[in-house]
Amino acid sequence: MARSFFGKVVKVKPFTARKQTLNLYTVRRHFSLWSWQNSSERSVFFIMFLKYAIREFLSEKKTIENLSRATLEGYELLFSDFMSWTEKEGIKTIQEVTPRVLKNYFIYVSR
């Protein structure tokens, strides 16, 4: 259980197991199949998942040769989606990625 930005309790399946492999294909399937009451619940879930993915990526960057194929495919999918969206929005440098840009990306993904 987690609380959304508006204080509403949101049911999410947290990705807390350290040995669990990151598989974005499975997450995307669950993400689209879960019954969401509103888009804020979906946004909260995606933000939690994105934070998890980035934290795992940074913690495992020194041992990238030991990552499973599913994990590498998941990272590739996550970052390629973000990069294609930034190209479509005309964002060319990392300095242009602001909290507002990330919020717009979360809104785009949660639709």
N, CA, C and O atoms as CSV, one atom per row, in Angstrom:
chain,resi,resn,atom,element,x,y,z
A,1,MET,N,N,0.837,-1.175,0.000
A,1,MET,CA,C,0.000,0.000,0.000
A,1,MET,C,C,0.884,1.241,0.000
A,1,MET,O,O,1.933,1.278,0.643
A,2,ALA,N,N,0.453,2.219,-0.709
A,2,ALA,CA,C,1.174,3.484,-0.759
A,2,ALA,C,C,0.157,4.608,-0.797
A,2,ALA,O,O,-1.015,4.387,-1.104
A,3,ARG,N,N,0.592,5.773,-0.496
A,3,ARG,CA,C,-0.301,6.923,-0.558
A,3,ARG,C,C,0.044,7.750,-1.783
A,3,ARG,O,O,1.212,7.991,-2.090
A,4,SER,N,N,-1.002,8.176,-2.470
A,4,SER,CA,C,-0.792,9.026,-3.631
A,4,SER,C,C,-0.512,10.445,-3.142
A,4,SER,O,O,-0.490,10.710,-1.940
A,5,PHE,N,N,-0.302,11.334,-4.079
A,5,PHE,CA,C,-0.025,12.721,-3.731
A,5,PHE,C,C,-1.220,13.376,-3.049
A,5,PHE,O,O,-1.069,14.380,-2.353
A,6,PHE,N,N,-2.412,12.805,-3.250
A,6,PHE,CA,C,-3.622,13.382,-2.694
A,6,PHE,C,C,-4.052,12.665,-1.417
A,6,PHE,O,O,-5.151,12.911,-0.920
A,7,GLY,N,N,-3.204,11.778,-0.870
A,7,GLY,CA,C,-3.503,11.082,0.365
A,7,GLY,C,C,-4.336,9.831,0.199
A,7,GLY,O,O,-4.653,9.167,1.186
A,8,LYS,N,N,-4.695,9.497,-1.022
A,8,LYS,CA,C,-5.509,8.317,-1.266
A,8,LYS,C,C,-4.628,7.068,-1.218
A,8,LYS,O,O,-3.504,7.077,-1.719
A,9,VAL,N,N,-5.140,6.002,-0.616
A,9,VAL,CA,C,-4.377,4.764,-0.534
A,9,VAL,C,C,-4.391,4.085,-1.895
A,9,VAL,O,O,-5.447,3.908,-2.503
A,10,VAL,N,N,-3.215,3.711,-2.362
A,10,VAL,CA,C,-3.060,3.108,-3.678
A,10,VAL,C,C,-2.494,1.709,-3.492
A,10,VAL,O,O,-1.522,1.524,-2.759
A,11,LYS,N,N,-3.089,0.732,-4.144
A,11,LYS,CA,C,-2.585,-0.634,-4.071
A,11,LYS,C,C,-1.544,-0.828,-5.165
A,11,LYS,O,O,-1.854,-0.729,-6.352
A,12,VAL,N,N,-0.327,-1.099,-4.766
A,12,VAL,CA,C,0.741,-1.360,-5.728
A,12,VAL,C,C,1.523,-2.571,-5.258
A,12,VAL,O,O,1.552,-2.887,-4.068
A,13,LYS,N,N,2.146,-3.234,-6.194
A,13,LYS,CA,C,3.018,-4.344,-5.865
A,13,LYS,C,C,4.446,-3.814,-5.882
A,13,LYS,O,O,5.011,-3.595,-6.953
A,14,PRO,N,N,5.038,-3.604,-4.700
A,14,PRO,CA,C,6.376,-3.006,-4.672
A,14,PRO,C,C,7.441,-3.961,-5.186
A,14,PRO,O,O,7.339,-5.178,-5.030
A,15,PHE,N,N,8.454,-3.386,-5.795
A,15,PHE,CA,C,9.590,-4.149,-6.292
A,15,PHE,C,C,10.704,-4.028,-5.260
A,15,PHE,O,O,11.617,-3.215,-5.406
A,16,THR,N,N,10.618,-4.844,-4.219
A,16,THR,CA,C,11.572,-4.708,-3.131
A,16,THR,C,C,12.561,-5.857,-3.050
A,16,THR,O,O,13.603,-5.716,-2.410
A,17,ALA,N,N,12.276,-6.970,-3.667
A,17,ALA,CA,C,13.175,-8.119,-3.566
A,17,ALA,C,C,14.486,-7.805,-4.263
A,17,ALA,O,O,14.496,-7.420,-5.433
A,18,ARG,N,N,15.575,-7.967,-3.559
A,18,ARG,CA,C,16.888,-7.609,-4.104
A,18,ARG,C,C,17.288,-8.512,-5.261
A,18,ARG,O,O,17.923,-8.054,-6.211
A,19,LYS,N,N,16.924,-9.793,-5.194
A,19,LYS,CA,C,17.348,-10.721,-6.230
A,19,LYS,C,C,16.357,-10.814,-7.384
A,19,LYS,O,O,16.589,-11.549,-8.343
A,20,GLN,N,N,15.275,-10.087,-7.299
A,20,GLN,CA,C,14.273,-10.117,-8.359
A,20,GLN,C,C,14.826,-9.416,-9.600
A,20,GLN,O,O,15.377,-8.319,-9.509
A,21,THR,N,N,14.676,-10.056,-10.755
A,21,THR,CA,C,15.172,-9.429,-11.975
A,21,THR,C,C,14.165,-8.409,-12.472
A,21,THR,O,O,12.957,-8.579,-12.306
A,22,LEU,N,N,14.662,-7.374,-13.069
A,22,LEU,CA,C,13.824,-6.317,-13.597
A,22,LEU,C,C,13.345,-6.730,-14.975
A,22,LEU,O,O,14.151,-6.905,-15.889
A,23,ASN,N,N,12.057,-6.884,-15.129
A,23,ASN,CA,C,11.497,-7.282,-16.404
A,23,ASN,C,C,10.389,-6.303,-16.763
A,23,ASN,O,O,9.254,-6.446,-16.307
A,24,LEU,N,N,10.715,-5.320,-17.572
A,24,LEU,CA,C,9.747,-4.281,-17.898
A,24,LEU,C,C,8.617,-4.790,-18.767
A,24,LEU,O,O,7.531,-4.211,-18.759
A,25,TYR,N,N,8.841,-5.860,-19.518
A,25,TYR,CA,C,7.752,-6.403,-20.321
A,25,TYR,C,C,6.637,-6.905,-19.418
A,25,TYR,O,O,5.462,-6.658,-19.691
A,26,THR,N,N,6.986,-7.602,-18.351
A,26,THR,CA,C,5.996,-8.079,-17.387
A,26,THR,C,C,5.334,-6.913,-16.676
A,26,THR,O,O,4.118,-6.908,-16.486
A,27,VAL,N,N,6.124,-5.928,-16.283
A,27,VAL,CA,C,5.571,-4.768,-15.592
A,27,VAL,C,C,4.609,-4.021,-16.495
A,27,VAL,O,O,3.544,-3.598,-16.047
A,28,ARG,N,N,4.962,-3.853,-17.747
A,28,ARG,CA,C,4.054,-3.165,-18.671
A,28,ARG,C,C,2.737,-3.910,-18.806
A,28,ARG,O,O,1.674,-3.293,-18.870
A,29,ARG,N,N,2.804,-5.260,-18.852
A,29,ARG,CA,C,1.583,-6.045,-18.967
A,29,ARG,C,C,0.704,-5.822,-17.744
A,29,ARG,O,O,-0.492,-5.567,-17.883
A,30,HIS,N,N,1.283,-5.914,-16.538
A,30,HIS,CA,C,0.507,-5.676,-15.325
A,30,HIS,C,C,0.036,-4.231,-15.260
A,30,HIS,O,O,-1.071,-3.950,-14.801
A,31,PHE,N,N,0.875,-3.324,-15.718
A,31,PHE,CA,C,0.544,-1.903,-15.686
A,31,PHE,C,C,-0.712,-1.627,-16.502
A,31,PHE,O,O,-1.531,-0.793,-16.114
A,32,SER,N,N,-0.874,-2.320,-17.632
A,32,SER,CA,C,-2.047,-2.086,-18.467
A,32,SER,C,C,-3.245,-2.917,-18.029
A,32,SER,O,O,-4.381,-2.544,-18.319
A,33,LEU,N,N,-3.020,-4.048,-17.330
A,33,LEU,CA,C,-4.123,-4.917,-16.947
A,33,LEU,C,C,-4.747,-4.553,-15.607
A,33,LEU,O,O,-5.924,-4.833,-15.383
A,34,TRP,N,N,-3.986,-3.937,-14.717
A,34,TRP,CA,C,-4.544,-3.592,-13.411
A,34,TRP,C,C,-5.680,-2.611,-13.588
A,34,TRP,O,O,-5.640,-1.753,-14.470
A,35,SER,N,N,-6.696,-2.737,-12.747
A,35,SER,CA,C,-7.815,-1.793,-12.833
A,35,SER,C,C,-7.458,-0.553,-12.021
A,35,SER,O,O,-7.326,-0.610,-10.798
A,36,TRP,N,N,-7.309,0.537,-12.706
A,36,TRP,CA,C,-6.945,1.802,-12.063
A,36,TRP,C,C,-8.197,2.648,-11.931
A,36,TRP,O,O,-8.963,2.796,-12.883
A,37,GLN,N,N,-8.398,3.203,-10.742
A,37,GLN,CA,C,-9.565,4.049,-10.550
A,37,GLN,C,C,-9.365,5.423,-11.185
A,37,GLN,O,O,-10.325,6.043,-11.642
A,38,ASN,N,N,-8.147,5.886,-11.214
A,38,ASN,CA,C,-7.866,7.159,-11.880
A,38,ASN,C,C,-6.399,7.186,-12.285
A,38,ASN,O,O,-5.617,6.318,-11.895
A,39,SER,N,N,-6.046,8.170,-13.055
A,39,SER,CA,C,-4.685,8.224,-13.585
A,39,SER,C,C,-3.656,8.567,-12.510
A,39,SER,O,O,-2.472,8.286,-12.697
A,40,SER,N,N,-4.067,9.165,-11.390
A,40,SER,CA,C,-3.082,9.487,-10.349
A,40,SER,C,C,-2.525,8.213,-9.726
A,40,SER,O,O,-1.351,8.175,-9.357
A,41,GLU,N,N,-3.348,7.162,-9.600
A,41,GLU,CA,C,-2.854,5.888,-9.083
A,41,GLU,C,C,-1.815,5.304,-10.030
A,41,GLU,O,O,-0.787,4.790,-9.589
A,42,ARG,N,N,-2.078,5.381,-11.312
A,42,ARG,CA,C,-1.143,4.868,-12.306
A,42,ARG,C,C,0.152,5.663,-12.272
A,42,ARG,O,O,1.234,5.086,-12.384
A,43,SER,N,N,0.058,6.964,-12.122
A,43,SER,CA,C,1.253,7.803,-12.066
A,43,SER,C,C,2.097,7.481,-10.841
A,43,SER,O,O,3.324,7.422,-10.927
A,44,VAL,N,N,1.444,7.273,-9.697
A,44,VAL,CA,C,2.174,6.937,-8.474
A,44,VAL,C,C,2.917,5.625,-8.661
A,44,VAL,O,O,4.081,5.507,-8.279
A,45,PHE,N,N,2.245,4.633,-9.248
A,45,PHE,CA,C,2.900,3.352,-9.485
A,45,PHE,C,C,4.100,3.523,-10.406
A,45,PHE,O,O,5.172,2.986,-10.129
A,46,PHE,N,N,3.934,4.263,-11.496
A,46,PHE,CA,C,5.024,4.413,-12.443
A,46,PHE,C,C,6.197,5.157,-11.824
A,46,PHE,O,O,7.351,4.808,-12.071
A,47,ILE,N,N,5.918,6.169,-11.028
A,47,ILE,CA,C,6.999,6.911,-10.371
A,47,ILE,C,C,7.761,5.992,-9.426
A,47,ILE,O,O,8.991,6.022,-9.387
A,48,MET,N,N,7.034,5.172,-8.662
A,48,MET,CA,C,7.698,4.227,-7.763
A,48,MET,C,C,8.552,3.248,-8.558
A,48,MET,O,O,9.683,2.948,-8.178
A,49,PHE,N,N,8.004,2.752,-9.663
A,49,PHE,CA,C,8.746,1.795,-10.470
A,49,PHE,C,C,9.976,2.434,-11.103
A,49,PHE,O,O,11.045,1.824,-11.133
A,50,LEU,N,N,9.836,3.650,-11.606
A,50,LEU,CA,C,10.966,4.327,-12.236
A,50,LEU,C,C,12.075,4.585,-11.218
A,50,LEU,O,O,13.253,4.417,-11.533
A,51,LYS,N,N,11.712,4.991,-10.007
A,51,LYS,CA,C,12.723,5.185,-8.960
A,51,LYS,C,C,13.444,3.880,-8.669
A,51,LYS,O,O,14.663,3.862,-8.498
A,52,TYR,N,N,12.690,2.783,-8.614
A,52,TYR,CA,C,13.299,1.474,-8.374
A,52,TYR,C,C,14.260,1.118,-9.502
A,52,TYR,O,O,15.382,0.679,-9.252
A,53,ALA,N,N,13.821,1.307,-10.740
A,53,ALA,CA,C,14.649,0.939,-11.892
A,53,ALA,C,C,15.940,1.739,-11.919
A,53,ALA,O,O,17.009,1.184,-12.174
A,54,ILE,N,N,15.855,3.027,-11.661
A,54,ILE,CA,C,17.054,3.868,-11.674
A,54,ILE,C,C,17.990,3.478,-10.534
A,54,ILE,O,O,19.204,3.402,-10.724
A,55,ARG,N,N,17.428,3.230,-9.349
A,55,ARG,CA,C,18.258,2.823,-8.206
A,55,ARG,C,C,18.969,1.504,-8.499
A,55,ARG,O,O,20.156,1.361,-8.208
A,56,GLU,N,N,18.244,0.537,-9.075
A,56,GLU,CA,C,18.854,-0.743,-9.415
A,56,GLU,C,C,19.927,-0.569,-10.491
A,56,GLU,O,O,20.990,-1.186,-10.419
A,57,PHE,N,N,19.647,0.269,-11.480
A,57,PHE,CA,C,20.613,0.503,-12.548
A,57,PHE,C,C,21.898,1.093,-11.982
A,57,PHE,O,O,22.992,0.652,-12.335
A,58,LEU,N,N,21.773,2.087,-11.107
A,58,LEU,CA,C,22.959,2.723,-10.536
A,58,LEU,C,C,23.718,1.782,-9.609
A,58,LEU,O,O,24.948,1.821,-9.560
A,59,SER,N,N,22.999,0.938,-8.874
A,59,SER,CA,C,23.688,0.032,-7.951
A,59,SER,C,C,24.393,-1.102,-8.685
A,59,SER,O,O,25.351,-1.675,-8.165
A,60,GLU,N,N,23.928,-1.432,-9.887
A,60,GLU,CA,C,24.501,-2.551,-10.623
A,60,GLU,C,C,25.404,-2.121,-11.771
A,60,GLU,O,O,25.852,-2.968,-12.543
A,61,LYS,N,N,25.681,-0.837,-11.903
A,61,LYS,CA,C,26.429,-0.384,-13.071
A,61,LYS,C,C,27.852,-0.929,-13.110
A,61,LYS,O,O,28.435,-1.054,-14.187
A,62,LYS,N,N,28.418,-1.255,-11.948
A,62,LYS,CA,C,29.778,-1.788,-11.929
A,62,LYS,C,C,29.822,-3.250,-12.348
A,62,LYS,O,O,30.880,-3.750,-12.731
A,63,THR,N,N,28.699,-3.936,-12.282
A,63,THR,CA,C,28.662,-5.360,-12.631
A,63,THR,C,C,27.701,-5.604,-13.786
A,63,THR,O,O,26.929,-6.563,-13.753
A,64,ILE,N,N,27.737,-4.765,-14.788
A,64,ILE,CA,C,26.773,-4.871,-15.884
A,64,ILE,C,C,26.924,-6.173,-16.661
A,64,ILE,O,O,25.960,-6.648,-17.262
A,65,GLU,N,N,28.118,-6.755,-16.657
A,65,GLU,CA,C,28.297,-8.015,-17.379
A,65,GLU,C,C,27.574,-9.167,-16.683
A,65,GLU,O,O,27.354,-10.210,-17.298
A,66,ASN,N,N,27.198,-8.998,-15.404
A,66,ASN,CA,C,26.501,-10.049,-14.669
A,66,ASN,C,C,24.983,-9.917,-14.714
A,66,ASN,O,O,24.279,-10.742,-14.131
A,67,LEU,N,N,24.468,-8.903,-15.389
A,67,LEU,CA,C,23.024,-8.708,-15.439
A,67,LEU,C,C,22.373,-9.731,-16.355
A,67,LEU,O,O,22.963,-10.171,-17.342
A,68,SER,N,N,21.147,-10.101,-16.011
A,68,SER,CA,C,20.424,-11.070,-16.835
A,68,SER,C,C,19.930,-10.402,-18.115
A,68,SER,O,O,19.894,-9.176,-18.224
A,69,ARG,N,N,19.557,-11.224,-19.062
A,69,ARG,CA,C,19.072,-10.699,-20.341
A,69,ARG,C,C,17.785,-9.896,-20.146
A,69,ARG,O,O,17.602,-8.846,-20.763
A,70,ALA,N,N,16.894,-10.396,-19.282
A,70,ALA,CA,C,15.637,-9.685,-19.028
A,70,ALA,C,C,15.892,-8.308,-18.425
A,70,ALA,O,O,15.208,-7.343,-18.765
A,71,THR,N,N,16.868,-8.215,-17.538
A,71,THR,CA,C,17.196,-6.933,-16.925
A,71,THR,C,C,17.730,-5.956,-17.961
A,71,THR,O,O,17.322,-4.795,-17.998
A,72,LEU,N,N,18.640,-6.426,-18.799
A,72,LEU,CA,C,19.193,-5.553,-19.843
A,72,LEU,C,C,18.116,-5.107,-20.817
A,72,LEU,O,O,18.092,-3.946,-21.224
A,73,GLU,N,N,17.218,-6.021,-21.198
A,73,GLU,CA,C,16.119,-5.649,-22.092
A,73,GLU,C,C,15.199,-4.638,-21.418
A,73,GLU,O,O,14.690,-3.725,-22.068
A,74,GLY,N,N,14.989,-4.802,-20.115
A,74,GLY,CA,C,14.156,-3.859,-19.376
A,74,GLY,C,C,14.746,-2.467,-19.353
A,74,GLY,O,O,14.047,-1.484,-19.598
A,75,TYR,N,N,16.047,-2.380,-19.056
A,75,TYR,CA,C,16.712,-1.077,-19.072
A,75,TYR,C,C,16.671,-0.460,-20.470
A,75,TYR,O,O,16.427,0.737,-20.622
A,76,GLU,N,N,16.910,-1.279,-21.476
A,76,GLU,CA,C,16.884,-0.775,-22.846
A,76,GLU,C,C,15.513,-0.218,-23.193
A,76,GLU,O,O,15.408,0.847,-23.802
A,77,LEU,N,N,14.467,-0.929,-22.812
A,77,LEU,CA,C,13.104,-0.473,-23.083
A,77,LEU,C,C,12.799,0.822,-22.348
A,77,LEU,O,O,12.259,1.762,-22.931
A,78,LEU,N,N,13.148,0.870,-21.059
A,78,LEU,CA,C,12.870,2.057,-20.260
A,78,LEU,C,C,13.559,3.290,-20.829
A,78,LEU,O,O,12.923,4.322,-21.042
A,79,PHE,N,N,14.863,3.179,-21.075
A,79,PHE,CA,C,15.604,4.344,-21.526
A,79,PHE,C,C,15.327,4.686,-22.991
A,79,PHE,O,O,15.392,5.857,-23.365
A,80,SER,N,N,15.022,3.697,-23.822
A,80,SER,CA,C,14.702,4.013,-25.219
A,80,SER,C,C,13.360,4.727,-25.314
A,80,SER,O,O,13.204,5.634,-26.132
A,81,ASP,N,N,12.382,4.331,-24.487
A,81,ASP,CA,C,11.098,5.039,-24.469
A,81,ASP,C,C,11.287,6.491,-24.050
A,81,ASP,O,O,10.722,7.401,-24.657
A,82,PHE,N,N,12.087,6.698,-23.005
A,82,PHE,CA,C,12.319,8.057,-22.529
A,82,PHE,C,C,13.057,8.880,-23.579
A,82,PHE,O,O,12.722,10.042,-23.813
A,83,MET,N,N,14.064,8.276,-24.211
A,83,MET,CA,C,14.838,9.008,-25.217
A,83,MET,C,C,13.989,9.353,-26.438
A,83,MET,O,O,14.102,10.454,-26.976
A,84,SER,N,N,13.143,8.428,-26.878
A,84,SER,CA,C,12.295,8.731,-28.035
A,84,SER,C,C,11.297,9.835,-27.689
A,84,SER,O,O,10.983,10.672,-28.535
A,85,TRP,N,N,10.799,9.843,-26.457
A,85,TRP,CA,C,9.877,10.895,-26.048
A,85,TRP,C,C,10.587,12.242,-26.009
A,85,TRP,O,O,10.027,13.246,-26.451
A,86,THR,N,N,11.822,12.281,-25.483
A,86,THR,CA,C,12.545,13.553,-25.429
A,86,THR,C,C,12.855,14.073,-26.828
A,86,THR,O,O,12.811,15.281,-27.064
A,87,GLU,N,N,13.166,13.178,-27.752
A,87,GLU,CA,C,13.395,13.613,-29.135
A,87,GLU,C,C,12.126,14.199,-29.731
A,87,GLU,O,O,12.168,15.220,-30.417
A,88,LYS,N,N,10.999,13.550,-29.468
A,88,LYS,CA,C,9.718,14.032,-29.990
A,88,LYS,C,C,9.363,15.397,-29.409
A,88,LYS,O,O,8.760,16.227,-30.090
A,89,GLU,N,N,9.737,15.630,-28.146
A,89,GLU,CA,C,9.452,16.900,-27.480
A,89,GLU,C,C,10.486,17.980,-27.799
A,89,GLU,O,O,10.309,19.135,-27.410
A,90,GLY,N,N,11.557,17.621,-28.499
A,90,GLY,CA,C,12.570,18.599,-28.874
A,90,GLY,C,C,13.597,18.888,-27.790
A,90,GLY,O,O,14.236,19.940,-27.811
A,91,ILE,N,N,13.762,17.982,-26.856
A,91,ILE,CA,C,14.742,18.150,-25.780
A,91,ILE,C,C,16.063,17.583,-26.266
A,91,ILE,O,O,16.161,16.397,-26.581
A,92,LYS,N,N,17.080,18.435,-26.327
A,92,LYS,CA,C,18.343,18.020,-26.929
A,92,LYS,C,C,19.488,17.860,-25.927
A,92,LYS,O,O,20.434,17.121,-26.201
A,93,THR,N,N,19.429,18.528,-24.780
A,93,THR,CA,C,20.527,18.432,-23.813
A,93,THR,C,C,19.991,18.000,-22.452
A,93,THR,O,O,18.804,18.147,-22.163
A,94,ILE,N,N,20.879,17.470,-21.630
A,94,ILE,CA,C,20.487,17.012,-20.297
A,94,ILE,C,C,20.070,18.181,-19.411
A,94,ILE,O,O,19.288,17.996,-18.478
A,95,GLN,N,N,20.578,19.380,-19.688
A,95,GLN,CA,C,20.205,20.547,-18.899
A,95,GLN,C,C,18.740,20.909,-19.098
A,95,GLN,O,O,18.144,21.568,-18.246
A,96,GLU,N,N,18.155,20.487,-20.210
A,96,GLU,CA,C,16.748,20.775,-20.473
A,96,GLU,C,C,15.805,19.825,-19.747
A,96,GLU,O,O,14.596,20.056,-19.723
A,97,VAL,N,N,16.340,18.761,-19.154
A,97,VAL,CA,C,15.503,17.805,-18.425
A,97,VAL,C,C,15.302,18.337,-17.010
A,97,VAL,O,O,16.155,18.176,-16.137
A,98,THR,N,N,14.169,18.966,-16.810
A,98,THR,CA,C,13.818,19.570,-15.527
A,98,THR,C,C,12.730,18.728,-14.857
A,98,THR,O,O,12.177,17.824,-15.484
A,99,PRO,N,N,12.420,19.014,-13.595
A,99,PRO,CA,C,11.303,18.303,-12.956
A,99,PRO,C,C,9.990,18.440,-13.731
A,99,PRO,O,O,9.187,17.507,-13.757
A,100,ARG,N,N,9.772,19.574,-14.350
A,100,ARG,CA,C,8.548,19.754,-15.140
A,100,ARG,C,C,8.542,18.832,-16.360
A,100,ARG,O,O,7.503,18.277,-16.716
A,101,VAL,N,N,9.697,18.669,-16.997
A,101,VAL,CA,C,9.808,17.765,-18.145
A,101,VAL,C,C,9.532,16.332,-17.701
A,101,VAL,O,O,8.814,15.599,-18.382
A,102,LEU,N,N,10.099,15.927,-16.561
A,102,LEU,CA,C,9.854,14.578,-16.048
A,102,LEU,C,C,8.383,14.376,-15.703
A,102,LEU,O,O,7.830,13.303,-15.947
A,103,LYS,N,N,7.748,15.396,-15.139
A,103,LYS,CA,C,6.322,15.295,-14.827
A,103,LYS,C,C,5.520,15.100,-16.113
A,103,LYS,O,O,4.599,14.285,-16.150
A,104,ASN,N,N,5.864,15.841,-17.163
A,104,ASN,CA,C,5.177,15.672,-18.447
A,104,ASN,C,C,5.398,14.275,-19.013
A,104,ASN,O,O,4.498,13.700,-19.624
A,105,TYR,N,N,6.598,13.729,-18.809
A,105,TYR,CA,C,6.864,12.361,-19.265
A,105,TYR,C,C,6.008,11.360,-18.495
A,105,TYR,O,O,5.463,10.430,-19.089
A,106,PHE,N,N,5.883,11.540,-17.174
A,106,PHE,CA,C,5.049,10.639,-16.380
A,106,PHE,C,C,3.592,10.717,-16.826
A,106,PHE,O,O,2.903,9.699,-16.887
A,107,ILE,N,N,3.129,11.912,-17.133
A,107,ILE,CA,C,1.759,12.067,-17.625
A,107,ILE,C,C,1.605,11.357,-18.961
A,107,ILE,O,O,0.602,10.683,-19.195
A,108,TYR,N,N,2.591,11.502,-19.837
A,108,TYR,CA,C,2.564,10.837,-21.143
A,108,TYR,C,C,2.517,9.318,-20.992
A,108,TYR,O,O,1.752,8.649,-21.686
A,109,VAL,N,N,3.328,8.776,-20.093
A,109,VAL,CA,C,3.397,7.325,-19.907
A,109,VAL,C,C,2.134,6.788,-19.259
A,109,VAL,O,O,1.717,5.668,-19.557
A,110,SER,N,N,1.522,7.560,-18.385
A,110,SER,CA,C,0.370,7.057,-17.647
A,110,SER,C,C,-0.921,7.100,-18.450
A,110,SER,O,O,-1.957,6.660,-17.952
A,111,ARG,N,N,-0.893,7.602,-19.644
A,111,ARG,CA,C,-2.115,7.636,-20.467
A,111,ARG,C,C,-2.319,6.346,-21.186
A,111,ARG,O,O,-3.294,6.197,-21.923
